[in-house]
Amino acid sequence: MDKKIEDMTLTEILRQQLELLAERSQDCLNEELPSLTKAMLEIYHVIV
C-alpha cells in the first residue's frame, strides 16, 4: 500500500526516507557511509 507523498504525514515521509538511506548504506562506498549515517541520525532525531 504505497501512499502518495501528499497523503503522507511528516513522520511517514521521514521514516520512508530513513529506510531508503538504510538500503543505500548497504552498498555504498566507505567514504559515503559517514554522511549517510549523519543523515539517518538527523531524521531519527526529528521522528523521536
Secondary structure, 3 states (H helix, E strand, C coil): CCCCHHHCCHHHHHHHHHHHHHHHHHCCCCCCHHHHHHHHHHHHHHHC
